[in-house]
Amino acid sequence: MSLIKVANVNKILGNSDATVEVLKGINLKVDEGEFLALMGPSGSGKSTLLSILGGLNPPSGGTVLIDDIDVYSLSQERRADFRHEYIGFVFQQYHLIPYLTALENVMLPLAINALPSKQKKEMAHDVLKKVGLGDKCTRLPNQLSGGEQNRVAIARSIINEPSLIFADEPTGSLDSKTATELLELFQTLNRNGLTIIMVTHNKDNLDWVSRTIFIRDGRLIDPPKVA
């Protein structure tokens, strides 16, 4: 079953005097339960496409359906609710609040949920245990390693039990050992039912995914031929 359906999406930046077509007629389907890599060189449009898929950046044309919901037909307020319900985001820069503990950072997406504080703390603790940080709930970000901060960011992204994770170069600033640990965690989450789309330029990451699509100059292309 296709969880995401993208039809004829393009993205144009600039004004009438000077425009740049960043994406050109993107058509894509992503099935529920896939672990998909989106790969391409710098400036190819991969991060722009990911932001459009995530409901963060309206396309100039075309449609994006997630679970058969036309994302960009929603009002801004409803689209924000949709993201909160369906999507978790993981970025290369973890965007952790430096003066909040790991537990408090993970609790942030629950701020708008009408739940008792005790229940929110229990949920955050449970998800930190899931990513292997159950014993570091009270640590501040600067008391955690880069890999641990990344795990906190992942815990924050999954606390609302989303259907989708969008990850933009999540291993870009990590050493190879920590990157492997992160990809193992993604693979476990995927096996437990999460659909994951990961932007990457690292060919080593492709060994972990179920499918890879390639983008160049704003267009999806066939896989490069191996000599």
Secondary structure, DSSP 8 states (H G I E B T S, - for coil): -EEEEEEEEEEEEE-SSSEEEEEEEEEEEEETT-EEEEE--TTSSHHHHHHHHTTSS--SEEEEEETTEEGGGS-HHHHHHHHHHHEEEEESS----TTS-HHHHHHGGGTTS---HHHHHHHHHHHHHHTT-TT-TT--GGGS-HHHHHHHHHHHHHTT--SEEEEESTTTTS-HHHHHHHHHHHHHHHHTT-EEEEEE--GGGGGG-SEEEEEETTEEE------
